Amino acid sequence: MRDVIDAMIKGGKRGASIVPGKPDESLLYLAAARKKAPHMPPLPNKVEAKSLTPKELGLIRQWILEGAKTSGESSSANINWQPIPKGMKASYALAMSPWGET
């Protein structure tokens, strides 16, 4: 996750997506708050995504104000991967009634 945040801070052709401590200079916040184009998400859109709520925008703004920090761990670091037991078989289809009963 840290590498993704570092890339957003480094930026691309439009500049940095995140300027730690400065949400009003951060493209991520400005686009999500619909203050600067391209607005995200664009409206209308094919997946019916809606604009962020004031609470969601506030969380992004506060995170940027606090320096856009992460824990430094990958989100997969807490997963304890194990092999699938030999007796288990995959189910590829399921028949259900219109009332949701199998």
N, C-alpha and C positions, 0 to 999 in steps of 0.2 A: 504494500500500500504506500509506503514511503516513497518508492520510486515514481509512482503515479503522481503524488503530490509535488515531488521535485520537478517533474516534467511540466506540470501545470504552472508552477512558479517560474520555471525557465521560459515557458511560452513558445509561441510559434510566430507565424507571419503577422498576426494581429497583436502580438505582444503577450504579456503574461496573463494567464487566466486568473491567477490569484496573486495579489500583492499583500503578503502577510501584514496584518494590522491596519489595512486600508481597504475596506469593502467598496468604498465609492470610487476606487481606482481599479477594482478587480472585475474583469470581464465576466467571470462566472456569476457574480452577484448582480451586476448591471443587466445581463441578459435574462437572468431568472426573474428579476424585479421588473422586467420589461421597460427599463430605462434607456437601453442602448440596443440597437439591432446588431446581430440577428437575435430576435426574442426567442427564448426557450421556455417551454416548448412552443413551436410555431402554432398559431391557431388559424383555421382549423387544421387538424392533422388526421392521418389515417388510423391511428390507434386510440383516438379520442382522449389523448392526454390533456389534462387541464393545467391551468396556471397554478403555481405554488400558492399555498395559503399564506396569510401574514405570519402565522406561527412558523411555518417551514422556512420562509424567507428570513425571519428573525434568527432562526438557528444557524443558517448559513452565514448571515451577517456576523453573529456573535463568534462563530468558529473562526472566521477570517480576522475579526478584531483581536482574537486571542492568539493569533499567529499561525493559523491553519496547521496545527500540529496533529500528529498521529501517535499511536503508541509505539510505532516502529516495527510492529509485528505484522506478519502476513495474516490475513483472515483465515487461511487454511492451517495456520500453526497450531490451532486448538483442536483440530480434527484428528481423532485416533483411527487411522485407516486400518482395516483388517480384511483378510480374504473372506470371500463368501463361502459358507460351509458347503461341502460337497453334496449334501442331500437337498439343497434348495434349487428349485427350478424357476425360471422366469415365466410370468404369465403375459401372454401377448394379446389376449382378447378377454372380454368380459361381457356376458349377456345381461342386460338389465331391462326391467319393465319400464314403461313410461312413468311409473310412480317411484322409481329409484330403488326398487327391490331387485335383488339378484336371484 
